[in-house]
Amino acid sequence: MKGVVILALLLLCNGSMHTEDIPNRLIDYDAFEDQVAVVGKIRKEHRITEKEFIRMAARPFTVILDARSTEKFELLHVKGATHLSLPDFTAEELARIIPSKDTRVLIYCNNNFLNEPVSMASKAPPASLNIHTFNALYSYGYRNVYELGPLIDISKAKIEFEGRLLAFHSRPGSVAEAPR
């Protein structure tokens, strides 16, 4: 019994250490929470269909941004996409691939496509990369961002793809028969 009381006191003391304010001017969760509320409203208006995505992608001054890992991007990505992994987002890196903050940016992620578990494995819905990418771009001042909205069976997609996995497919741009 004495051991249980001591353990409980240790856990209680340890827990109280985590409630202190630990300053770090480069991490601001409160600002993130405030921004999520704003971005959520904008995002609802900037989610687009597959047809709209294709139409917008063909327009000048548009960047298709793939924020997945380099490995997954090299395996398969939307044709013409520019790659910058989300952990590599900085003001400088974004400016290098997006000509201006007014440039139209189209984003997509794993959770837009079904039936490609190798290069586009589905994530938990709240962990969807689109959500984080949209918020991060907004943080850096990009407001002309559009997100592919629907969940699309990759074998029926009208969007074209490129990458190493296509070498295993019969039709250029098709991922219908990828070996697993």
DRENPADREN-43975 format. One record per atom (N, C-alpha, C): y, z, x. Coordinates in Angstrom, 3 decimals, padded with zeros to 6 digits. Each point is the difference from the previous one (the first is absolute). Layout:
<dolums>
DOLUM        py        pz        px
DOLUM         Y         Z         X
...
</dolums>
This chain:
<dolums>
DOLUM        py        pz        px
DOLUM  -001.196   000.000   000.825
DOLUM   001.196   000.000  -000.825
DOLUM   001.261   000.000   000.870
DOLUM  -000.043   000.811   001.046
DOLUM   001.140   000.089   000.916
DOLUM   000.273  -001.375   000.635
DOLUM  -001.079  -000.724   000.345
DOLUM   000.131  -001.331   000.593
DOLUM   000.642  -000.984  -000.969
DOLUM  -000.329   000.106  -001.270
DOLUM   000.568  -000.886  -001.015
DOLUM   001.496   000.255  -000.147
DOLUM   000.399   001.257   000.010
DOLUM   001.418   000.357  -000.117
DOLUM   000.778  -000.528   001.202
DOLUM  -000.547   000.164   001.196
DOLUM   000.664  -000.495   001.211
DOLUM   000.117  -001.522  -000.051
DOLUM  -001.068  -000.680  -000.406
DOLUM   000.029  -001.453  -000.114
DOLUM   001.052  -000.436  -001.011
DOLUM   000.074   000.677  -001.131
DOLUM   000.989  -000.325  -001.026
DOLUM   001.420   000.187   000.534
DOLUM   000.232   001.075   000.742
DOLUM   001.323   000.238   000.580
DOLUM   000.358  -001.071   001.023
DOLUM  -000.964  -000.383   000.819
DOLUM   000.244  -001.060   000.987
DOLUM   000.351  -001.317  -000.686
DOLUM  -000.755  -000.350  -001.040
DOLUM   000.269  -001.233  -000.734
DOLUM   001.364   000.054  -000.671
DOLUM   000.341   001.145  -000.556
DOLUM   001.283   000.179  -000.654
DOLUM   001.145  -000.150   001.004
DOLUM  -000.154   000.612   001.144
DOLUM   001.036  -000.105   001.049
DOLUM   000.106  -001.418   000.518
DOLUM  -001.133  -000.632   000.199
DOLUM  -000.010  -001.382   000.489
DOLUM   000.664  -000.924  -001.005
DOLUM  -000.272   000.208  -001.284
DOLUM   000.604  -000.820  -001.044
DOLUM   001.498   000.149  -000.048
DOLUM   000.511   001.199   000.263
DOLUM   001.439   000.209  -000.055
DOLUM   000.722  -000.721   001.133
DOLUM  -000.677  -000.245   001.101
DOLUM   000.614  -000.729   001.110
DOLUM   000.330  -001.430  -000.414
DOLUM  -000.754  -000.555  -000.921
DOLUM   000.201  -001.387  -000.398
DOLUM   001.103  -000.158  -001.040
DOLUM   000.520   001.096  -000.531
DOLUM   001.055  -000.120  -001.000
DOLUM   001.391   000.025   000.615
DOLUM   000.100   000.284   001.287
DOLUM   001.301  -000.008   000.678
DOLUM   000.537  -001.424   000.053
DOLUM   001.305  -000.110   000.063
DOLUM   000.612  -001.305   000.194
DOLUM  -000.152  -000.366   001.476
DOLUM  -000.589  -001.137   000.244
DOLUM  -000.171  -000.490   001.367
DOLUM   000.897  -001.226   000.136
DOLUM   001.149   000.120   000.620
DOLUM   000.964  -001.103   000.038
DOLUM  -000.479  -001.197   000.824
DOLUM   000.267  -001.169  -000.554
DOLUM  -000.224  -001.257   000.700
DOLUM   000.877  -001.031  -000.692
DOLUM   001.111  -000.356   000.609
DOLUM   000.968  -000.905  -000.617
DOLUM  -000.554  -001.409  -000.222
DOLUM  -001.146  -000.311   000.599
DOLUM  -000.574  -001.337  -000.155
DOLUM  -001.088  -000.058  -001.081
DOLUM  -000.236   001.115  -000.676
DOLUM  -000.953   000.029  -001.113
DOLUM   000.691   000.684  -001.169
DOLUM   000.185  -000.736  -001.098
DOLUM   000.730   000.538  -001.140
DOLUM  -000.759  -000.297  -001.285
DOLUM  -000.886   000.910  -000.364
DOLUM  -000.831  -000.194  -001.191
DOLUM   000.843   000.024  -001.273
DOLUM   001.023   000.841  -000.052
DOLUM   000.853   000.065  -001.191
DOLUM   000.683  -001.350  -000.248
DOLUM   000.495  -000.622   001.055
DOLUM   000.622  -001.324  -000.142
DOLUM  -001.040  -001.033  -000.431
DOLUM  -001.206   000.125   000.539
DOLUM  -001.085  -000.901  -000.395
DOLUM  -000.284   000.146  -001.494
DOLUM  -000.096   001.243  -000.468
DOLUM  -000.250   000.241  -001.431
DOLUM   001.105  -000.609  -000.861
DOLUM   001.240   000.190   000.392
DOLUM   001.123  -000.579  -000.739
DOLUM  -000.088  -001.519  -000.019
DOLUM  -000.337  -000.568   001.145
DOLUM  -000.087  -001.458   000.114
DOLUM  -001.138  -000.558  -000.854
DOLUM  -001.113   000.697  -000.054
DOLUM  -001.152  -000.473  -000.784
DOLUM   000.392  -000.191  -001.462
DOLUM   000.794   000.904  -000.526
DOLUM   000.438  -000.121  -001.391
DOLUM   000.836  -001.268  -000.204
DOLUM   000.882  -000.281   000.939
DOLUM   000.856  -001.195  -000.080
DOLUM  -000.850  -001.255   000.184
DOLUM  -000.820  -000.007   001.029
DOLUM  -000.809  -001.177   000.322
DOLUM  -001.003  -000.299  -001.117
DOLUM  -000.525   001.026  -000.627
DOLUM  -000.952  -000.208  -001.095
DOLUM   000.566  -000.875  -001.101
DOLUM   001.262   000.217  -000.344
DOLUM   000.648  -000.804  -001.043
DOLUM   000.213  -001.437   000.467
DOLUM   000.447  -000.161   001.230
DOLUM   000.235  -001.340   000.554
DOLUM  -001.325  -000.749   000.112
DOLUM  -001.016   000.696   000.485
DOLUM  -001.319  -000.603   000.211
DOLUM  -000.556  -000.577  -001.305
DOLUM   000.175   000.717  -001.092
DOLUM  -000.501  -000.496  -001.295
DOLUM   000.583  -001.363  -000.341
DOLUM   001.266  -000.199   000.354
DOLUM   000.678  -001.270  -000.285
DOLUM  -000.311  -001.075   001.037
DOLUM  -000.571   000.397   001.138
DOLUM  -000.252  -000.933   001.100
DOLUM  -001.483  -000.253   000.239
DOLUM  -000.833   000.346  -000.973
DOLUM  -001.424  -000.353   000.089
DOLUM  -000.146  -001.370  -000.650
DOLUM  -000.717  -000.892   000.677
DOLUM  -000.072  -001.392  -000.466
DOLUM  -001.439  -000.456  -000.146
DOLUM  -000.175  -001.045  -000.788
DOLUM  -001.323  -000.581  -000.232
DOLUM  -000.422  -000.841   001.201
DOLUM  -001.241  -000.397   000.010
DOLUM  -000.496  -000.879   001.063
DOLUM   000.779  -001.320  -000.009
DOLUM   000.246  -000.546  -001.171
DOLUM   000.735  -001.261  -000.111
DOLUM   001.422   000.146   000.555
DOLUM   000.672   001.108  -000.335
DOLUM   001.346   000.240   000.521
DOLUM  -000.019   000.197   001.515
DOLUM  -001.019   000.690   000.490
DOLUM  -000.141   000.228   001.441
DOLUM  -000.093  -001.342   000.734
DOLUM  -000.844  -000.887  -000.488
DOLUM  -000.172  -001.331   000.616
DOLUM   001.315  -000.775  -000.044
DOLUM   000.675   000.022  -001.142
DOLUM   001.261  -000.721  -000.164
DOLUM   001.061   000.562   000.954
DOLUM   000.127   001.319   000.055
DOLUM   001.011   000.614   000.863
DOLUM  -000.328  -000.202   001.478
DOLUM  -001.268   000.026   000.341
DOLUM  -000.418  -000.177   001.398
DOLUM   000.372  -001.379   000.525
DOLUM   000.053  -000.984  -000.883
DOLUM   000.321  -001.373   000.408
DOLUM   001.499  -000.218   000.198
DOLUM   000.813   000.938  -000.436
DOLUM   001.450  -000.144   000.120
DOLUM   000.471   000.336   001.418
DOLUM   001.101  -000.632   000.419
DOLUM   000.564   000.351   001.314
DOLUM   000.505   001.439   000.003
DOLUM   000.171   000.531   001.178
DOLUM   000.519   001.359   000.203
DOLUM  -000.882   001.060  -000.657
DOLUM  -001.321  -000.219   000.097
DOLUM  -000.975   000.951  -000.535
DOLUM  -000.965   000.381   001.108
DOLUM  -000.276   001.284   000.123
DOLUM  -000.989   000.510   000.944
DOLUM  -001.109   000.647  -000.806
DOLUM  -001.230  -000.428   000.255
DOLUM  -001.169   000.677  -000.567
DOLUM  -000.415   001.018   001.051
DOLUM   000.062   001.272  -000.363
DOLUM  -000.274   001.063   000.962
DOLUM  -001.347   000.653  -000.286
DOLUM  -000.842   000.020   001.016
DOLUM  -001.298   000.684  -000.067
DOLUM   000.099   001.227   000.894
DOLUM  -000.093   001.183  -000.601
DOLUM   000.177   001.252   000.750
DOLUM  -001.334   000.689   000.299
DOLUM  -001.102  -000.718  -000.173
DOLUM  -001.314   000.577   000.307
DOLUM  -000.192   000.062   001.519
DOLUM  -001.134   000.521   000.422
DOLUM  -000.288   000.089   001.436
DOLUM  -000.126  -001.401   000.603
DOLUM   000.200  -000.093   001.294
DOLUM  -000.143  -001.275   000.701
DOLUM  -001.408  -000.553  -000.185
DOLUM  -000.997   000.851   000.113
DOLUM  -001.399  -000.428  -000.151
DOLUM  -000.242  -000.646  -001.355
DOLUM   000.450   000.626  -001.072
DOLUM  -000.215  -000.543  -001.351
DOLUM   000.818  -001.269  -000.211
DOLUM   001.214  -000.022   000.522
DOLUM   000.844  -001.187  -000.111
DOLUM  -000.668  -001.198   000.667
DOLUM  -000.529   000.195   001.216
DOLUM  -000.641  -001.109   000.718
DOLUM  -001.239  -000.503  -000.725
DOLUM  -000.684   000.871  -000.710
DOLUM  -001.179  -000.427  -000.758
DOLUM   000.390  -000.905  -001.164
DOLUM   001.009   000.423  -000.757
DOLUM   000.389  -000.768  -001.183
DOLUM   001.370   000.455  -000.474
DOLUM   000.859  -000.958  -000.307
DOLUM   001.322   000.310  -000.539
DOLUM   000.509  -001.172  -000.817
DOLUM   001.020   000.248  -000.791
DOLUM   000.633  -001.050  -000.782
DOLUM   000.578  -001.018   000.976
DOLUM  -000.253  -001.259  -000.296
DOLUM   000.475  -001.075   000.870
DOLUM   001.518   000.089   000.174
DOLUM   000.425  -000.044   001.254
DOLUM   001.422   000.045   000.329
DOLUM   000.561   001.408   000.148
DOLUM  -000.830   001.020  -000.199
DOLUM   000.487   001.384   000.086
DOLUM   000.382   000.359   001.432
DOLUM   000.999   000.854   000.101
DOLUM   000.428   000.587   001.260
DOLUM  -000.586   001.402   000.044
DOLUM  -000.455   000.409   001.162
DOLUM  -000.651   001.300   000.111
DOLUM   000.879   001.017   000.714
DOLUM   000.102   001.174  -000.607
DOLUM   000.552   001.184   000.659
DOLUM  -000.659   001.191  -000.672
DOLUM  -000.868   000.656   000.729
DOLUM  -000.730   001.137  -000.540
DOLUM   000.968   001.122  -000.389
DOLUM  -000.220   000.612  -001.140
DOLUM   000.901   001.041  -000.503
DOLUM   000.332   001.067   001.049
DOLUM  -000.971   000.490   000.778
DOLUM   000.373   001.003   001.010
DOLUM   000.976  -000.518   001.061
DOLUM   000.143  -001.310   000.103
DOLUM   000.908  -000.579   000.993
DOLUM   001.390  -000.296  -000.556
DOLUM   000.255   000.328  -001.276
DOLUM   001.317  -000.243  -000.583
DOLUM   001.053   000.832   000.725
DOLUM   000.985  -000.682   000.542
DOLUM   001.226   000.612   000.517
DOLUM   001.110  -000.978  -000.380
DOLUM   001.235   000.445   000.076
DOLUM   001.117  -000.899  -000.310
DOLUM  -000.056  -001.249   000.879
DOLUM  -000.302   000.199   001.283
DOLUM  -000.022  -001.115   000.950
DOLUM  -001.136  -000.978  -000.302
DOLUM  -001.197   000.525  -000.249
DOLUM  -001.154  -000.877  -000.267
DOLUM   000.178  -000.770  -001.297
DOLUM   000.514   000.651  -001.034
DOLUM   000.234  -000.691  -001.270
DOLUM   001.050  -001.098   000.168
DOLUM   001.061   000.289   000.737
DOLUM   001.051  -000.997   000.236
DOLUM  -000.536  -001.191   000.783
DOLUM  -000.999   000.237   000.831
DOLUM  -000.589  -001.082   000.792
DOLUM  -000.751  -001.006  -000.893
DOLUM  -000.610   000.472  -001.089
DOLUM  -000.801  -000.913  -000.829
DOLUM   000.653  -000.380  -001.326
DOLUM   001.012   000.761  -000.414
DOLUM   000.716  -000.303  -001.247
DOLUM   001.437  -000.324   000.390
DOLUM   000.421  -001.272  -000.172
DOLUM   001.297  -000.450   000.507
DOLUM   001.207   000.822  -000.447
DOLUM   000.007   000.455  -001.254
DOLUM   001.110   000.832  -000.462
DOLUM  -000.506   000.916  -001.110
DOLUM   000.789   000.994  -000.324
DOLUM  -000.397   000.932  -001.053
DOLUM   000.066  -000.649  -001.378
DOLUM   000.613  -001.193  -000.077
DOLUM   000.047  -000.750  -001.259
DOLUM  -001.180  -000.965  -000.152
DOLUM  -000.772  -000.180   001.057
DOLUM  -001.151  -000.896  -000.045
DOLUM  -000.985   000.482  -001.066
DOLUM  -000.547  -000.940  -000.748
DOLUM  -001.038   000.346  -000.989
DOLUM  -001.270   000.358   000.772
DOLUM  -000.570   001.163  -000.310
DOLUM  -001.222   000.461   000.640
DOLUM  -001.062   000.175  -001.079
DOLUM  -001.136  -000.662   000.196
DOLUM  -001.132   000.138  -000.914
DOLUM  -001.059   000.859   000.681
DOLUM  -000.514   000.985  -000.723
DOLUM  -001.033   000.864   000.569
DOLUM  -001.256  -000.034  -000.864
DOLUM  -001.118   000.274   000.650
DOLUM  -001.296   000.119  -000.675
DOLUM  -000.831   000.972   000.813
DOLUM  -001.132   000.410  -000.554
DOLUM  -000.873   000.909   000.745
DOLUM  -001.447  -000.157  -000.456
DOLUM  -000.865   000.791   000.596
DOLUM  -001.432  -000.012  -000.336
DOLUM  -000.232   000.146  -001.493
DOLUM   000.782   000.848  -000.645
DOLUM  -000.238   000.315  -001.404
DOLUM   000.433  -001.110  -000.947
DOLUM   000.432  -001.127   000.532
DOLUM   000.257  -001.168  -000.836
DOLUM  -001.219  -000.898  -000.123
DOLUM  -001.034   000.247   000.827
DOLUM  -001.121  -000.939   000.042
DOLUM  -001.341   000.708  -000.110
DOLUM  -000.851  -000.560  -000.842
DOLUM  -001.370   000.479  -000.164
DOLUM  -000.960  -000.912   000.753
DOLUM  -001.139   000.533   000.341
DOLUM  -001.121  -000.768   000.565
DOLUM   000.237  -000.509   001.422
DOLUM   000.755   000.729   000.783
DOLUM   000.123  -000.273   001.428
DOLUM   000.023   001.352   000.722
DOLUM  -001.167   000.692   000.022
DOLUM  -000.044   001.357   000.543
DOLUM   000.173   000.086   001.519
DOLUM  -000.174  -001.091   000.702
DOLUM   000.133   000.040   001.459
DOLUM   001.474   000.058   000.408
DOLUM   000.798  -000.926  -000.487
DOLUM   001.401  -000.068   000.433
DOLUM   000.981   000.627  -000.989
DOLUM  -000.444   000.212  -001.236
DOLUM   000.907   000.546  -001.015
DOLUM  -000.703   001.045  -000.860
DOLUM  -000.530   001.003   000.652
DOLUM  -000.678   001.075  -000.729
DOLUM   001.022   000.762  -000.844
DOLUM  -000.373   000.286  -001.229
DOLUM   000.899   000.715  -000.912
DOLUM   000.256   001.419   000.478
DOLUM   001.211   000.448  -000.209
DOLUM   000.427   001.364   000.339
DOLUM   000.118   000.808  -001.289
DOLUM   000.101   001.316   000.122
DOLUM   000.288   000.841  -001.159
DOLUM   001.329  -000.482  -000.578
DOLUM   000.116  -000.146  -001.323
DOLUM   001.235  -000.546  -000.584
DOLUM   001.301   000.654   000.484
DOLUM   000.089   001.340   000.124
DOLUM   001.266   000.557   000.490
DOLUM   000.245  -000.282   001.489
DOLUM  -001.037  -000.429   000.709
DOLUM   000.133  -000.303   001.427
DOLUM   000.200  -001.493   000.249
DOLUM   000.195  -000.760  -001.053
DOLUM   000.191  -001.442   000.114
DOLUM   001.117  -000.320   000.987
DOLUM  -000.266  -000.902   000.906
DOLUM   000.969  -000.344   001.037
DOLUM   001.293  -000.581  -000.584
DOLUM  -000.093  -000.721  -001.119
DOLUM   001.208  -000.551  -000.616
DOLUM   001.032   001.080  -000.291
DOLUM  -000.461   001.141  -000.505
DOLUM   000.906   001.086  -000.359
DOLUM   000.758   000.487   001.231
DOLUM  -000.731   000.222   001.072
DOLUM   000.626   000.495   001.233
DOLUM   000.871  -001.065   000.658
DOLUM  -000.455  -001.243  -000.025
DOLUM   000.772  -001.088   000.598
DOLUM   001.328  -000.183  -000.730
DOLUM  -000.044  -000.007  -001.333
DOLUM   001.212  -000.173  -000.800
DOLUM   000.992   001.115   000.321
DOLUM  -000.489   001.242   000.017
DOLUM   000.868   001.145   000.309
DOLUM   000.575  -000.088   001.414
DOLUM  -000.826  -000.380   000.954
DOLUM   000.474  -000.091   001.386
DOLUM   001.064  -001.086   000.142
DOLUM  -000.229  -001.160  -000.592
DOLUM   000.998  -001.068   000.073
DOLUM   001.319   000.447  -000.628
DOLUM  -000.084   000.687  -001.123
DOLUM   001.202   000.523  -000.647
DOLUM   000.725   000.984   000.933
DOLUM  -000.757   000.829   000.686
DOLUM   000.586   000.970   000.948
DOLUM   000.817  -000.693   001.073
DOLUM  -000.420  -001.187   000.394
DOLUM   000.691  -000.746   001.053
DOLUM   001.065  -000.957  -000.551
DOLUM   000.259   000.071  -001.309
DOLUM   001.092  -000.776  -000.580
DOLUM  -000.377  -001.343  -000.594
DOLUM  -001.274  -000.309  -000.083
DOLUM  -000.442  -001.273  -000.586
DOLUM  -000.120   000.179  -001.508
DOLUM   000.761  -000.810  -000.755
DOLUM   000.034   000.154  -001.460
DOLUM  -000.564  -001.210  -000.741
DOLUM  -000.237  -001.092   000.732
DOLUM  -000.488  -001.227  -000.625
DOLUM  -001.519  -000.105   000.210
DOLUM  -000.704   001.053  -000.406
DOLUM  -001.441   000.112   000.228
DOLUM  -000.732  -000.193  -001.326
DOLUM  -001.057  -000.793   000.050
DOLUM  -000.837  -000.254  -001.172
DOLUM  -001.453   000.260   000.360
DOLUM  -000.699   000.617  -000.927
DOLUM  -001.385   000.414   000.228
DOLUM  -000.961  -000.793  -000.885
DOLUM  -001.032  -000.557   000.594
DOLUM  -001.060  -000.619  -000.786
DOLUM  -000.594   001.090  -000.879
DOLUM  -000.006  -000.215  -001.298
DOLUM  -000.414   001.043  -000.925
DOLUM  -001.468   000.027  -000.388
DOLUM  -000.588  -001.136  -000.367
DOLUM  -001.331   000.063  -000.608
DOLUM  -001.136   000.266   000.991
DOLUM  -001.114   000.388  -000.583
DOLUM  -001.260   000.121   000.733
DOLUM  -000.727  -001.328  -000.204
DOLUM  -000.268  -000.709   001.087
DOLUM  -000.515  -001.370  -000.055
DOLUM  -001.360  -000.070   000.676
DOLUM  -000.968  -000.607  -000.677
DOLUM  -001.292  -000.266   000.639
DOLUM   000.275  -001.036   001.085
DOLUM  -000.251   000.357   001.223
DOLUM   000.374  -000.861   001.125
DOLUM  -000.677  -001.370  -000.059
DOLUM  -001.176  -000.057  -000.614
DOLUM  -000.693  -001.282  -000.115
DOLUM   000.657  -000.915  -001.032
DOLUM   000.873   000.553  -000.836
DOLUM   000.683  -000.791  -001.027
DOLUM   001.501  -000.103   000.268
DOLUM   000.446   000.527   001.104
DOLUM   001.430   000.027   000.319
DOLUM   000.552  -001.413   000.167
DOLUM   001.209  -000.181  -000.483
DOLUM   000.717  -001.255   000.222
DOLUM   000.810   000.087   001.303
DOLUM   000.283   001.218   000.414
DOLUM   000.670   000.224   001.280
DOLUM  -000.939  -000.475   001.104
DOLUM   000.549  -000.669   001.000
DOLUM  -000.822  -000.454   001.129
DOLUM  -000.011   001.055   001.096
DOLUM  -001.106   000.007   000.750
DOLUM  -000.204   000.971   001.067
DOLUM  -000.270  -000.716   001.316
DOLUM   000.162   000.752   001.081
DOLUM  -000.393  -000.469   001.327
DOLUM  -000.491   001.202   000.793
DOLUM  -000.747  -000.286   001.074
DOLUM  -000.540   001.063   000.835
DOLUM  -001.423  -000.323   000.441
DOLUM  -000.535   000.862   000.848
DOLUM  -001.327  -000.247   000.584
DOLUM  -001.119  -000.071  -001.032
DOLUM   000.098   000.724  -001.095
DOLUM  -001.064  -000.029  -001.006
DOLUM  -000.157  -001.363  -000.648
DOLUM   001.045  -000.814   000.021
DOLUM  -000.077  -001.307  -000.642
DOLUM  -000.986  -000.929   000.689
DOLUM  -000.332   000.263   001.243
DOLUM  -000.972  -000.828   000.715
DOLUM  -001.353   000.028  -000.693
DOLUM  -000.232   001.023  -000.828
DOLUM  -001.280   000.141  -000.694
DOLUM   000.024  -000.591  -001.401
DOLUM   001.098  -000.640  -000.367
DOLUM   000.153  -000.506  -001.356
DOLUM  -000.038  -001.516  -000.022
DOLUM  -000.463  -000.524  -001.123
DOLUM  -000.173  -001.443  -000.132
DOLUM   001.308  -000.732  -000.274
DOLUM   000.911   000.583  -000.735
DOLUM   001.239  -000.657  -000.396
DOLUM   001.173   000.641   000.731
DOLUM   000.842  -000.784   000.691
DOLUM   001.156   000.587   000.690
DOLUM   000.852   000.821  -000.961
DOLUM   000.349   001.188   000.420
DOLUM   000.811   000.875  -000.831
DOLUM  -000.804   000.835  -000.971
DOLUM  -001.281  -000.315  -000.135
DOLUM  -000.857   000.721  -000.946
DOLUM  -000.742   001.122   000.693
DOLUM  -000.181   001.078  -000.694
DOLUM  -000.777   001.117   000.530
DOLUM  -001.151   000.323  -000.950
DOLUM  -000.375  -000.958  -000.809
DOLUM  -001.001   000.244  -001.045
DOLUM  -001.386   000.324   000.534
DOLUM  -000.377  -000.528   001.122
DOLUM  -001.363   000.161   000.472
DOLUM  -000.096   000.737   001.338
DOLUM   000.845   000.950   000.231
DOLUM   000.018   000.728   001.267
DOLUM  -001.283   000.785   000.200
DOLUM  -000.616  -000.100   001.178
DOLUM  -001.168   000.836   000.269
DOLUM   000.428   001.448   000.139
DOLUM  -000.806   000.886  -000.460
DOLUM   000.328   001.427   000.069
DOLUM  -000.861   000.674   001.031
</dolums>
